[in-house]
């Protein structure tokens, strides 16, 4: 019998520098290097909700402020 497990809901999102494997020196409003994430979802939206990226990512040059996320690794809890 096949068992299905839903991953939907609240999770924690950690982000690391892809080259060094170290946590980025980017923090949310509470000073944490891990932010709350929603699954299914999008890392840019999670970082925006945490105050790390602008609220309106499509306004003006705000997309440029999100370019650092393109080189991030998002490890699972077992990799941390």
mmCIF file of the N, C-alpha and C atoms, coordinates in Angstrom:
data_MODEL
# 
_entry.id   MODEL 
# 
loop_
_atom_site.group_PDB 
_atom_site.id 
_atom_site.type_symbol 
_atom_site.label_atom_id 
_atom_site.label_alt_id 
_atom_site.label_comp_id 
_atom_site.label_asym_id 
_atom_site.label_entity_id 
_atom_site.label_seq_id 
_atom_site.pdbx_PDB_ins_code 
_atom_site.Cartn_x 
_atom_site.Cartn_y 
_atom_site.Cartn_z 
_atom_site.occupancy 
_atom_site.B_iso_or_equiv 
_atom_site.pdbx_formal_charge 
_atom_site.auth_seq_id 
_atom_site.auth_comp_id 
_atom_site.auth_asym_id 
_atom_site.auth_atom_id 
_atom_site.pdbx_PDB_model_num 
ATOM 1   N N  . UNK A 1 1  ? 0.836  -1.168 0.000   1.00 0.00 ? 1  UNK A N  1 
ATOM 2   C CA . UNK A 1 1  ? 0.000  0.000  0.000   1.00 0.00 ? 1  UNK A CA 1 
ATOM 3   C C  . UNK A 1 1  ? 0.893  1.248  0.000   1.00 0.00 ? 1  UNK A C  1 
ATOM 4   N N  . UNK A 1 2  ? 0.602  2.170  -0.896  1.00 0.00 ? 2  UNK A N  1 
ATOM 5   C CA . UNK A 1 2  ? 1.365  3.405  -1.014  1.00 0.00 ? 2  UNK A CA 1 
ATOM 6   C C  . UNK A 1 2  ? 0.880  4.422  0.016   1.00 0.00 ? 2  UNK A C  1 
ATOM 7   N N  . UNK A 1 3  ? 1.814  5.001  0.770   1.00 0.00 ? 3  UNK A N  1 
ATOM 8   C CA . UNK A 1 3  ? 1.473  5.995  1.776   1.00 0.00 ? 3  UNK A CA 1 
ATOM 9   C C  . UNK A 1 3  ? 1.899  7.369  1.273   1.00 0.00 ? 3  UNK A C  1 
ATOM 10  N N  . UNK A 1 4  ? 1.040  8.357  1.401   1.00 0.00 ? 4  UNK A N  1 
ATOM 11  C CA . UNK A 1 4  ? 1.326  9.718  0.983   1.00 0.00 ? 4  UNK A CA 1 
ATOM 12  C C  . UNK A 1 4  ? 1.482  10.607 2.209   1.00 0.00 ? 4  UNK A C  1 
ATOM 13  N N  . UNK A 1 5  ? 2.553  11.389 2.232   1.00 0.00 ? 5  UNK A N  1 
ATOM 14  C CA . UNK A 1 5  ? 2.809  12.321 3.324   1.00 0.00 ? 5  UNK A CA 1 
ATOM 15  C C  . UNK A 1 5  ? 2.803  13.731 2.746   1.00 0.00 ? 5  UNK A C  1 
ATOM 16  N N  . UNK A 1 6  ? 1.965  14.591 3.254   1.00 0.00 ? 6  UNK A N  1 
ATOM 17  C CA . UNK A 1 6  ? 1.889  15.973 2.790   1.00 0.00 ? 6  UNK A CA 1 
ATOM 18  C C  . UNK A 1 6  ? 3.021  16.789 3.413   1.00 0.00 ? 6  UNK A C  1 
ATOM 19  N N  . UNK A 1 7  ? 3.706  17.565 2.595   1.00 0.00 ? 7  UNK A N  1 
ATOM 20  C CA . UNK A 1 7  ? 4.752  18.459 3.074   1.00 0.00 ? 7  UNK A CA 1 
ATOM 21  C C  . UNK A 1 7  ? 4.243  19.889 3.203   1.00 0.00 ? 7  UNK A C  1 
ATOM 22  N N  . UNK A 1 8  ? 2.985  20.117 2.886   1.00 0.00 ? 8  UNK A N  1 
ATOM 23  C CA . UNK A 1 8  ? 2.397  21.456 2.951   1.00 0.00 ? 8  UNK A CA 1 
ATOM 24  C C  . UNK A 1 8  ? 2.435  21.985 4.372   1.00 0.00 ? 8  UNK A C  1 
ATOM 25  N N  . UNK A 1 9  ? 2.620  23.298 4.502   1.00 0.00 ? 9  UNK A N  1 
ATOM 26  C CA . UNK A 1 9  ? 2.574  23.919 5.815   1.00 0.00 ? 9  UNK A CA 1 
ATOM 27  C C  . UNK A 1 9  ? 3.770  24.803 6.079   1.00 0.00 ? 9  UNK A C  1 
ATOM 28  N N  . UNK A 1 10 ? 3.986  25.096 7.341   1.00 0.00 ? 10 UNK A N  1 
ATOM 29  C CA . UNK A 1 10 ? 5.073  25.985 7.762   1.00 0.00 ? 10 UNK A CA 1 
ATOM 30  C C  . UNK A 1 10 ? 6.374  25.200 7.947   1.00 0.00 ? 10 UNK A C  1 
ATOM 31  N N  . UNK A 1 11 ? 7.457  25.723 7.402   1.00 0.00 ? 11 UNK A N  1 
ATOM 32  C CA . UNK A 1 11 ? 8.782  25.131 7.508   1.00 0.00 ? 11 UNK A CA 1 
ATOM 33  C C  . UNK A 1 11 ? 9.781  26.220 7.848   1.00 0.00 ? 11 UNK A C  1 
ATOM 34  N N  . UNK A 1 12 ? 11.021 25.843 8.093   1.00 0.00 ? 12 UNK A N  1 
ATOM 35  C CA . UNK A 1 12 ? 12.112 26.796 8.274   1.00 0.00 ? 12 UNK A CA 1 
ATOM 36  C C  . UNK A 1 12 ? 12.993 26.764 7.035   1.00 0.00 ? 12 UNK A C  1 
ATOM 37  N N  . UNK A 1 13 ? 13.411 27.942 6.584   1.00 0.00 ? 13 UNK A N  1 
ATOM 38  C CA . UNK A 1 13 ? 14.249 28.068 5.398   1.00 0.00 ? 13 UNK A CA 1 
ATOM 39  C C  . UNK A 1 13 ? 15.606 28.610 5.811   1.00 0.00 ? 13 UNK A C  1 
ATOM 40  N N  . UNK A 1 14 ? 16.659 27.834 5.580   1.00 0.00 ? 14 UNK A N  1 
ATOM 41  C CA . UNK A 1 14 ? 18.029 28.293 5.811   1.00 0.00 ? 14 UNK A CA 1 
ATOM 42  C C  . UNK A 1 14 ? 18.689 28.452 4.461   1.00 0.00 ? 14 UNK A C  1 
ATOM 43  N N  . UNK A 1 15 ? 19.578 29.415 4.353   1.00 0.00 ? 15 UNK A N  1 
ATOM 44  C CA . UNK A 1 15 ? 20.239 29.639 3.081   1.00 0.00 ? 15 UNK A CA 1 
ATOM 45  C C  . UNK A 1 15 ? 21.729 29.772 3.306   1.00 0.00 ? 15 UNK A C  1 
ATOM 46  N N  . UNK A 1 16 ? 22.485 29.152 2.418   1.00 0.00 ? 16 UNK A N  1 
ATOM 47  C CA . UNK A 1 16 ? 23.942 29.110 2.521   1.00 0.00 ? 16 UNK A CA 1 
ATOM 48  C C  . UNK A 1 16 ? 24.580 29.660 1.259   1.00 0.00 ? 16 UNK A C  1 
ATOM 49  N N  . UNK A 1 17 ? 25.774 30.210 1.404   1.00 0.00 ? 17 UNK A N  1 
ATOM 50  C CA . UNK A 1 17 ? 26.561 30.608 0.250   1.00 0.00 ? 17 UNK A CA 1 
ATOM 51  C C  . UNK A 1 17 ? 26.937 29.347 -0.515  1.00 0.00 ? 17 UNK A C  1 
ATOM 52  N N  . UNK A 1 18 ? 26.662 29.308 -1.802  1.00 0.00 ? 18 UNK A N  1 
ATOM 53  C CA . UNK A 1 18 ? 26.870 28.090 -2.595  1.00 0.00 ? 18 UNK A CA 1 
ATOM 54  C C  . UNK A 1 18 ? 28.341 27.698 -2.696  1.00 0.00 ? 18 UNK A C  1 
ATOM 55  N N  . UNK A 1 19 ? 29.248 28.657 -2.679  1.00 0.00 ? 19 UNK A N  1 
ATOM 56  C CA . UNK A 1 19 ? 30.672 28.344 -2.846  1.00 0.00 ? 19 UNK A CA 1 
ATOM 57  C C  . UNK A 1 19 ? 31.329 27.890 -1.550  1.00 0.00 ? 19 UNK A C  1 
ATOM 58  N N  . UNK A 1 20 ? 31.060 28.590 -0.457  1.00 0.00 ? 20 UNK A N  1 
ATOM 59  C CA . UNK A 1 20 ? 31.741 28.266 0.797   1.00 0.00 ? 20 UNK A CA 1 
ATOM 60  C C  . UNK A 1 20 ? 30.949 27.291 1.670   1.00 0.00 ? 20 UNK A C  1 
ATOM 61  N N  . UNK A 1 21 ? 29.630 27.209 1.453   1.00 0.00 ? 21 UNK A N  1 
ATOM 62  C CA . UNK A 1 21 ? 28.798 26.354 2.289   1.00 0.00 ? 21 UNK A CA 1 
ATOM 63  C C  . UNK A 1 21 ? 28.507 26.960 3.646   1.00 0.00 ? 21 UNK A C  1 
ATOM 64  N N  . UNK A 1 22 ? 28.806 28.248 3.831   1.00 0.00 ? 22 UNK A N  1 
ATOM 65  C CA . UNK A 1 22 ? 28.561 28.913 5.110   1.00 0.00 ? 22 UNK A CA 1 
ATOM 66  C C  . UNK A 1 22 ? 27.260 29.694 5.051   1.00 0.00 ? 22 UNK A C  1 
ATOM 67  N N  . UNK A 1 23 ? 26.618 29.821 6.213   1.00 0.00 ? 23 UNK A N  1 
ATOM 68  C CA . UNK A 1 23 ? 25.399 30.620 6.281   1.00 0.00 ? 23 UNK A CA 1 
ATOM 69  C C  . UNK A 1 23 ? 25.721 32.049 5.861   1.00 0.00 ? 23 UNK A C  1 
ATOM 70  N N  . UNK A 1 24 ? 24.805 32.644 5.100   1.00 0.00 ? 24 UNK A N  1 
ATOM 71  C CA . UNK A 1 24 ? 24.995 34.018 4.663   1.00 0.00 ? 24 UNK A CA 1 
ATOM 72  C C  . UNK A 1 24 ? 24.805 34.974 5.828   1.00 0.00 ? 24 UNK A C  1 
ATOM 73  N N  . UNK A 1 25 ? 25.478 36.087 5.772   1.00 0.00 ? 25 UNK A N  1 
ATOM 74  C CA . UNK A 1 25 ? 25.320 37.105 6.810   1.00 0.00 ? 25 UNK A CA 1 
ATOM 75  C C  . UNK A 1 25 ? 24.121 37.987 6.466   1.00 0.00 ? 25 UNK A C  1 
ATOM 76  N N  . UNK A 1 26 ? 22.991 37.354 6.275   1.00 0.00 ? 26 UNK A N  1 
ATOM 77  C CA . UNK A 1 26 ? 21.736 38.038 5.999   1.00 0.00 ? 26 UNK A CA 1 
ATOM 78  C C  . UNK A 1 26 ? 20.752 37.558 7.040   1.00 0.00 ? 26 UNK A C  1 
ATOM 79  N N  . UNK A 1 27 ? 20.094 38.493 7.694   1.00 0.00 ? 27 UNK A N  1 
ATOM 80  C CA . UNK A 1 27 ? 19.219 38.119 8.799   1.00 0.00 ? 27 UNK A CA 1 
ATOM 81  C C  . UNK A 1 27 ? 17.857 38.753 8.647   1.00 0.00 ? 27 UNK A C  1 
ATOM 82  N N  . UNK A 1 28 ? 16.856 38.110 9.213   1.00 0.00 ? 28 UNK A N  1 
ATOM 83  C CA . UNK A 1 28 ? 15.527 38.689 9.204   1.00 0.00 ? 28 UNK A CA 1 
ATOM 84  C C  . UNK A 1 28 ? 15.401 39.702 10.339  1.00 0.00 ? 28 UNK A C  1 
ATOM 85  N N  . UNK A 1 29 ? 14.214 40.231 10.520  1.00 0.00 ? 29 UNK A N  1 
ATOM 86  C CA . UNK A 1 29 ? 14.002 41.276 11.530  1.00 0.00 ? 29 UNK A CA 1 
ATOM 87  C C  . UNK A 1 29 ? 14.335 40.832 12.944  1.00 0.00 ? 29 UNK A C  1 
ATOM 88  N N  . UNK A 1 30 ? 14.223 39.540 13.243  1.00 0.00 ? 30 UNK A N  1 
ATOM 89  C CA . UNK A 1 30 ? 14.518 39.037 14.581  1.00 0.00 ? 30 UNK A CA 1 
ATOM 90  C C  . UNK A 1 30 ? 15.974 38.626 14.742  1.00 0.00 ? 30 UNK A C  1 
ATOM 91  N N  . UNK A 1 31 ? 16.808 38.792 13.719  1.00 0.00 ? 31 UNK A N  1 
ATOM 92  C CA . UNK A 1 31 ? 18.218 38.449 13.814  1.00 0.00 ? 31 UNK A CA 1 
ATOM 93  C C  . UNK A 1 31 ? 18.519 36.994 13.542  1.00 0.00 ? 31 UNK A C  1 
ATOM 94  N N  . UNK A 1 32 ? 17.570 36.246 13.017  1.00 0.00 ? 32 UNK A N  1 
ATOM 95  C CA . UNK A 1 32 ? 17.784 34.826 12.748  1.00 0.00 ? 32 UNK A CA 1 
ATOM 96  C C  . UNK A 1 32 ? 18.327 34.622 11.340  1.00 0.00 ? 32 UNK A C  1 
ATOM 97  N N  . UNK A 1 33 ? 19.135 33.597 11.160  1.00 0.00 ? 33 UNK A N  1 
ATOM 98  C CA . UNK A 1 33 ? 19.636 33.255 9.832   1.00 0.00 ? 33 UNK A CA 1 
ATOM 99  C C  . UNK A 1 33 ? 18.735 32.242 9.151   1.00 0.00 ? 33 UNK A C  1 
ATOM 100 N N  . UNK A 1 34 ? 17.711 31.819 9.812   1.00 0.00 ? 34 UNK A N  1 
ATOM 101 C CA . UNK A 1 34 ? 16.708 30.919 9.267   1.00 0.00 ? 34 UNK A CA 1 
ATOM 102 C C  . UNK A 1 34 ? 15.366 31.630 9.354   1.00 0.00 ? 34 UNK A C  1 
ATOM 103 N N  . UNK A 1 35 ? 14.601 31.599 8.279   1.00 0.00 ? 35 UNK A N  1 
ATOM 104 C CA . UNK A 1 35 ? 13.318 32.283 8.250   1.00 0.00 ? 35 UNK A CA 1 
ATOM 105 C C  . UNK A 1 35 ? 12.189 31.272 8.063   1.00 0.00 ? 35 UNK A C  1 
ATOM 106 N N  . UNK A 1 36 ? 10.977 31.684 8.393   1.00 0.00 ? 36 UNK A N  1 
ATOM 107 C CA . UNK A 1 36 ? 9.811  30.836 8.199   1.00 0.00 ? 36 UNK A CA 1 
ATOM 108 C C  . UNK A 1 36 ? 9.494  30.752 6.708   1.00 0.00 ? 36 UNK A C  1 
ATOM 109 N N  . UNK A 1 37 ? 9.158  29.566 6.270   1.00 0.00 ? 37 UNK A N  1 
ATOM 110 C CA . UNK A 1 37 ? 8.812  29.340 4.868   1.00 0.00 ? 37 UNK A CA 1 
ATOM 111 C C  . UNK A 1 37 ? 7.464  28.642 4.785   1.00 0.00 ? 37 UNK A C  1 
ATOM 112 N N  . UNK A 1 38 ? 6.796  28.833 3.657   1.00 0.00 ? 38 UNK A N  1 
ATOM 113 C CA . UNK A 1 38 ? 5.511  28.185 3.421   1.00 0.00 ? 38 UNK A CA 1 
ATOM 114 C C  . UNK A 1 38 ? 5.663  27.233 2.240   1.00 0.00 ? 38 UNK A C  1 
ATOM 115 N N  . UNK A 1 39 ? 5.220  25.991 2.425   1.00 0.00 ? 39 UNK A N  1 
ATOM 116 C CA . UNK A 1 39 ? 5.290  24.969 1.380   1.00 0.00 ? 39 UNK A CA 1 
ATOM 117 C C  . UNK A 1 39 ? 3.865  24.599 0.993   1.00 0.00 ? 39 UNK A C  1 
ATOM 118 N N  . UNK A 1 40 ? 3.503  24.577 -0.301  1.00 0.00 ? 40 UNK A N  1 
ATOM 119 C CA . UNK A 1 40 ? 4.357  24.953 -1.426  1.00 0.00 ? 40 UNK A CA 1 
ATOM 120 C C  . UNK A 1 40 ? 4.569  26.459 -1.442  1.00 0.00 ? 40 UNK A C  1 
ATOM 121 N N  . UNK A 1 41 ? 5.681  26.875 -2.008  1.00 0.00 ? 41 UNK A N  1 
ATOM 122 C CA . UNK A 1 41 ? 5.992  28.290 -2.017  1.00 0.00 ? 41 UNK A CA 1 
ATOM 123 C C  . UNK A 1 41 ? 7.204  28.621 -2.855  1.00 0.00 ? 41 UNK A C  1 
ATOM 124 N N  . UNK A 1 42 ? 7.810  29.748 -2.519  1.00 0.00 ? 42 UNK A N  1 
ATOM 125 C CA . UNK A 1 42 ? 8.912  30.302 -3.278  1.00 0.00 ? 42 UNK A CA 1 
ATOM 126 C C  . UNK A 1 42 ? 9.875  30.965 -2.303  1.00 0.00 ? 42 UNK A C  1 
ATOM 127 N N  . UNK A 1 43 ? 11.155 30.717 -2.444  1.00 0.00 ? 43 UNK A N  1 
ATOM 128 C CA . UNK A 1 43 ? 12.138 31.261 -1.496  1.00 0.00 ? 43 UNK A CA 1 
ATOM 129 C C  . UNK A 1 43 ? 12.161 32.785 -1.499  1.00 0.00 ? 43 UNK A C  1 
ATOM 130 N N  . UNK A 1 44 ? 12.014 33.409 -2.678  1.00 0.00 ? 44 UNK A N  1 
ATOM 131 C CA . UNK A 1 44 ? 12.008 34.873 -2.718  1.00 0.00 ? 44 UNK A CA 1 
ATOM 132 C C  . UNK A 1 44 ? 10.835 35.444 -1.944  1.00 0.00 ? 44 UNK A C  1 
ATOM 133 N N  . UNK A 1 45 ? 9.671  34.814 -2.046  1.00 0.00 ? 45 UNK A N  1 
ATOM 134 C CA . UNK A 1 45 ? 8.508  35.286 -1.289  1.00 0.00 ? 45 UNK A CA 1 
ATOM 135 C C  . UNK A 1 45 ? 8.689  35.068 0.207   1.00 0.00 ? 45 UNK A C  1 
ATOM 136 N N  . UNK A 1 46 ? 9.313  33.961 0.599   1.00 0.00 ? 46 UNK A N  1 
ATOM 137 C CA . UNK A 1 46 ? 9.588  33.711 2.019   1.00 0.00 ? 46 UNK A CA 1 
ATOM 138 C C  . UNK A 1 46 ? 10.547 34.765 2.571   1.00 0.00 ? 46 UNK A C  1 
ATOM 139 N N  . UNK A 1 47 ? 11.593 35.094 1.811   1.00 0.00 ? 47 UNK A N  1 
ATOM 140 C CA . UNK A 1 47 ? 12.548 36.116 2.247   1.00 0.00 ? 47 UNK A CA 1 
ATOM 141 C C  . UNK A 1 47 ? 11.910 37.495 2.252   1.00 0.00 ? 47 UNK A C  1 
ATOM 142 N N  . UNK A 1 48 ? 10.983 37.736 1.354   1.00 0.00 ? 48 UNK A N  1 
ATOM 143 C CA . UNK A 1 48 ? 10.249 39.001 1.333   1.00 0.00 ? 48 UNK A CA 1 
ATOM 144 C C  . UNK A 1 48 ? 9.365  39.132 2.565   1.00 0.00 ? 48 UNK A C  1 
ATOM 145 N N  . UNK A 1 49 ? 8.641  38.066 2.924   1.00 0.00 ? 49 UNK A N  1 
ATOM 146 C CA . UNK A 1 49 ? 7.795  38.094 4.127   1.00 0.00 ? 49 UNK A CA 1 
ATOM 147 C C  . UNK A 1 49 ? 8.631  38.314 5.384   1.00 0.00 ? 49 UNK A C  1 
ATOM 148 N N  . UNK A 1 50 ? 9.873  37.844 5.379   1.00 0.00 ? 50 UNK A N  1 
ATOM 149 C CA . UNK A 1 50 ? 10.751 38.000 6.547   1.00 0.00 ? 50 UNK A CA 1 
ATOM 150 C C  . UNK A 1 50 ? 11.402 39.380 6.601   1.00 0.00 ? 50 UNK A C  1 
ATOM 151 N N  . UNK A 1 51 ? 11.201 40.203 5.566   1.00 0.00 ? 51 UNK A N  1 
ATOM 152 C CA . UNK A 1 51 ? 11.769 41.553 5.560   1.00 0.00 ? 51 UNK A CA 1 
ATOM 153 C C  . UNK A 1 51 ? 13.172 41.632 4.994   1.00 0.00 ? 51 UNK A C  1 
ATOM 154 N N  . UNK A 1 52 ? 13.693 40.537 4.444   1.00 0.00 ? 52 UNK A N  1 
ATOM 155 C CA . UNK A 1 52 ? 15.043 40.529 3.879   1.00 0.00 ? 52 UNK A CA 1 
ATOM 156 C C  . UNK A 1 52 ? 15.034 41.087 2.459   1.00 0.00 ? 52 UNK A C  1 
ATOM 157 N N  . UNK A 1 53 ? 13.999 40.757 1.704   1.00 0.00 ? 53 UNK A N  1 
ATOM 158 C CA . UNK A 1 53 ? 13.805 41.305 0.366   1.00 0.00 ? 53 UNK A CA 1 
ATOM 159 C C  . UNK A 1 53 ? 12.638 42.281 0.407   1.00 0.00 ? 53 UNK A C  1 
ATOM 160 N N  . UNK A 1 54 ? 12.567 43.215 -0.564  1.00 0.00 ? 54 UNK A N  1 
ATOM 161 C CA . UNK A 1 54 ? 11.450 44.165 -0.591  1.00 0.00 ? 54 UNK A CA 1 
ATOM 162 C C  . UNK A 1 54 ? 10.099 43.449 -0.714  1.00 0.00 ? 54 UNK A C  1 
ATOM 163 N N  . UNK A 1 55 ? 9.058  44.087 -0.189  1.00 0.00 ? 55 UNK A N  1 
ATOM 164 C CA . UNK A 1 55 ? 7.717  43.497 -0.232  1.00 0.00 ? 55 UNK A CA 1 
ATOM 165 C C  . UNK A 1 55 ? 7.209  43.376 -1.661  1.00 0.00 ? 55 UNK A C  1 
ATOM 166 N N  . UNK A 1 56 ? 7.495  44.355 -2.507  1.00 0.00 ? 56 UNK A N  1 
ATOM 167 C CA . UNK A 1 56 ? 7.044  44.335 -3.897  1.00 0.00 ? 56 UNK A CA 1 
ATOM 168 C C  . UNK A 1 56 ? 8.246  44.045 -4.795  1.00 0.00 ? 56 UNK A C  1 
ATOM 169 N N  . UNK A 1 57 ? 8.476  42.777 -5.075  1.00 0.00 ? 57 UNK A N  1 
ATOM 170 C CA . UNK A 1 57 ? 9.648  42.371 -5.851  1.00 0.00 ? 57 UNK A CA 1 
ATOM 171 C C  . UNK A 1 57 ? 9.583  42.802 -7.311  1.00 0.00 ? 57 UNK A C  1 
ATOM 172 N N  . UNK A 1 58 ? 8.414  43.152 -7.812  1.00 0.00 ? 58 UNK A N  1 
ATOM 173 C CA . UNK A 1 58 ? 8.267  43.531 -9.221  1.00 0.00 ? 58 UNK A CA 1 
ATOM 174 C C  . UNK A 1 58 ? 8.286  45.035 -9.436  1.00 0.00 ? 58 UNK A C  1 
ATOM 175 N N  . UNK A 1 59 ? 8.524  45.808 -8.402  1.00 0.00 ? 59 UNK A N  1 
ATOM 176 C CA . UNK A 1 59 ? 8.502  47.267 -8.508  1.00 0.00 ? 59 UNK A CA 1 
ATOM 177 C C  . UNK A 1 59 ? 9.920  47.804 -8.719  1.00 0.00 ? 59 UNK A C  1 
ATOM 178 N N  . UNK A 1 60 ? 10.071 48.635 -9.738  1.00 0.00 ? 60 UNK A N  1 
ATOM 179 C CA . UNK A 1 60 ? 11.342 49.301 -9.993  1.00 0.00 ? 60 UNK A CA 1 
ATOM 180 C C  . UNK A 1 60 ? 12.512 48.328 -10.100 1.00 0.00 ? 60 UNK A C  1 
ATOM 181 N N  . UNK A 1 61 ? 13.564 48.594 -9.355  1.00 0.00 ? 61 UNK A N  1 
ATOM 182 C CA . UNK A 1 61 ? 14.779 47.775 -9.383  1.00 0.00 ? 61 UNK A CA 1 
ATOM 183 C C  . UNK A 1 61 ? 14.810 46.748 -8.258  1.00 0.00 ? 61 UNK A C  1 
ATOM 184 N N  . UNK A 1 62 ? 13.681 46.485 -7.620  1.00 0.00 ? 62 UNK A N  1 
ATOM 185 C CA . UNK A 1 62 ? 13.637 45.533 -6.505  1.00 0.00 ? 62 UNK A CA 1 
ATOM 186 C C  . UNK A 1 62 ? 14.086 44.133 -6.902  1.00 0.00 ? 62 UNK A C  1 
ATOM 187 N N  . UNK A 1 63 ? 13.888 43.762 -8.161  1.00 0.00 ? 63 UNK A N  1 
ATOM 188 C CA . UNK A 1 63 ? 14.336 42.435 -8.584  1.00 0.00 ? 63 UNK A CA 1 
ATOM 189 C C  . UNK A 1 63 ? 15.843 42.294 -8.458  1.00 0.00 ? 63 UNK A C  1 
ATOM 190 N N  . UNK A 1 64 ? 16.574 43.389 -8.591  1.00 0.00 ? 64 UNK A N  1 
ATOM 191 C CA . UNK A 1 64 ? 18.035 43.350 -8.468  1.00 0.00 ? 64 UNK A CA 1 
ATOM 192 C C  . UNK A 1 64 ? 18.458 43.036 -7.032  1.00 0.00 ? 64 UNK A C  1 
ATOM 193 N N  . UNK A 1 65 ? 17.642 43.398 -6.055  1.00 0.00 ? 65 UNK A N  1 
ATOM 194 C CA . UNK A 1 65 ? 17.956 43.127 -4.654  1.00 0.00 ? 65 UNK A CA 1 
ATOM 195 C C  . UNK A 1 65 ? 17.818 41.643 -4.322  1.00 0.00 ? 65 UNK A C  1 
ATOM 196 N N  . UNK A 1 66 ? 17.183 40.879 -5.211  1.00 0.00 ? 66 UNK A N  1 
ATOM 197 C CA . UNK A 1 66 ? 16.981 39.446 -4.982  1.00 0.00 ? 66 UNK A CA 1 
ATOM 198 C C  . UNK A 1 66 ? 18.008 38.591 -5.711  1.00 0.00 ? 66 UNK A C  1 
ATOM 199 N N  . UNK A 1 67 ? 18.949 39.202 -6.438  1.00 0.00 ? 67 UNK A N  1 
ATOM 200 C CA . UNK A 1 67 ? 19.882 38.407 -7.240  1.00 0.00 ? 67 UNK A CA 1 
ATOM 201 C C  . UNK A 1 67 ? 20.796 37.533 -6.389  1.00 0.00 ? 67 UNK A C  1 
ATOM 202 N N  . UNK A 1 68 ? 21.064 37.906 -5.132  1.00 0.00 ? 68 UNK A N  1 
ATOM 203 C CA . UNK A 1 68 ? 21.937 37.078 -4.293  1.00 0.00 ? 68 UNK A CA 1 
ATOM 204 C C  . UNK A 1 68 ? 21.333 35.696 -4.052  1.00 0.00 ? 68 UNK A C  1 
ATOM 205 N N  . UNK A 1 69 ? 20.023 35.578 -4.150  1.00 0.00 ? 69 UNK A N  1 
ATOM 206 C CA . UNK A 1 69 ? 19.380 34.288 -3.903  1.00 0.00 ? 69 UNK A CA 1 
ATOM 207 C C  . UNK A 1 69 ? 19.647 33.280 -5.017  1.00 0.00 ? 69 UNK A C  1 
ATOM 208 N N  . UNK A 1 70 ? 20.082 33.761 -6.181  1.00 0.00 ? 70 UNK A N  1 
ATOM 209 C CA . UNK A 1 70 ? 20.351 32.864 -7.308  1.00 0.00 ? 70 UNK A CA 1 
ATOM 210 C C  . UNK A 1 70 ? 21.557 31.965 -7.059  1.00 0.00 ? 70 UNK A C  1 
ATOM 211 N N  . UNK A 1 71 ? 22.450 32.376 -6.171  1.00 0.00 ? 71 UNK A N  1 
ATOM 212 C CA . UNK A 1 71 ? 23.645 31.576 -5.876  1.00 0.00 ? 71 UNK A CA 1 
ATOM 213 C C  . UNK A 1 71 ? 23.582 30.919 -4.504  1.00 0.00 ? 71 UNK A C  1 
ATOM 214 N N  . UNK A 1 72 ? 22.396 30.884 -3.901  1.00 0.00 ? 72 UNK A N  1 
ATOM 215 C CA . UNK A 1 72 ? 22.234 30.265 -2.583  1.00 0.00 ? 72 UNK A CA 1 
ATOM 216 C C  . UNK A 1 72 ? 21.922 28.789 -2.711  1.00 0.00 ? 72 UNK A C  1 
ATOM 217 N N  . UNK A 1 73 ? 22.372 28.037 -1.719  1.00 0.00 ? 73 UNK A N  1 
ATOM 218 C CA . UNK A 1 73 ? 21.937 26.660 -1.527  1.00 0.00 ? 73 UNK A CA 1 
ATOM 219 C C  . UNK A 1 73 ? 20.936 26.677 -0.379  1.00 0.00 ? 73 UNK A C  1 
ATOM 220 N N  . UNK A 1 74 ? 19.918 25.861 -0.504  1.00 0.00 ? 74 UNK A N  1 
ATOM 221 C CA . UNK A 1 74 ? 18.889 25.761 0.525   1.00 0.00 ? 74 UNK A CA 1 
ATOM 222 C C  . UNK A 1 74 ? 18.912 24.330 1.049   1.00 0.00 ? 74 UNK A C  1 
ATOM 223 N N  . UNK A 1 75 ? 19.764 24.058 2.039   1.00 0.00 ? 75 UNK A N  1 
ATOM 224 C CA . UNK A 1 75 ? 19.950 22.678 2.510   1.00 0.00 ? 75 UNK A CA 1 
ATOM 225 C C  . UNK A 1 75 ? 18.754 22.187 3.316   1.00 0.00 ? 75 UNK A C  1 
ATOM 226 N N  . UNK A 1 76 ? 18.618 20.879 3.329   1.00 0.00 ? 76 UNK A N  1 
ATOM 227 C CA . UNK A 1 76 ? 17.598 20.298 4.193   1.00 0.00 ? 76 UNK A CA 1 
ATOM 228 C C  . UNK A 1 76 ? 18.115 20.332 5.629   1.00 0.00 ? 76 UNK A C  1 
ATOM 229 N N  . UNK A 1 77 ? 17.247 20.079 6.573   1.00 0.00 ? 77 UNK A N  1 
ATOM 230 C CA . UNK A 1 77 ? 17.623 20.124 7.986   1.00 0.00 ? 77 UNK A CA 1 
ATOM 231 C C  . UNK A 1 77 ? 18.761 19.127 8.280   1.00 0.00 ? 77 UNK A C  1 
ATOM 232 N N  . UNK A 1 78 ? 18.816 18.022 7.570   1.00 0.00 ? 78 UNK A N  1 
ATOM 233 C CA . UNK A 1 78 ? 19.856 17.031 7.813   1.00 0.00 ? 78 UNK A CA 1 
ATOM 234 C C  . UNK A 1 78 ? 21.222 17.525 7.382   1.00 0.00 ? 78 UNK A C  1 
ATOM 235 N N  . UNK A 1 79 ? 21.269 18.463 6.422   1.00 0.00 ? 79 UNK A N  1 
ATOM 236 C CA . UNK A 1 79 ? 22.545 18.960 5.929   1.00 0.00 ? 79 UNK A CA 1 
ATOM 237 C C  . UNK A 1 79 ? 23.133 20.047 6.808   1.00 0.00 ? 79 UNK A C  1 
ATOM 238 N N  . UNK A 1 80 ? 22.329 20.649 7.687   1.00 0.00 ? 80 UNK A N  1 
ATOM 239 C CA . UNK A 1 80 ? 22.817 21.749 8.516   1.00 0.00 ? 80 UNK A CA 1 
ATOM 240 C C  . UNK A 1 80 ? 23.643 21.245 9.612   1.00 0.00 ? 80 UNK A C  1 
# 
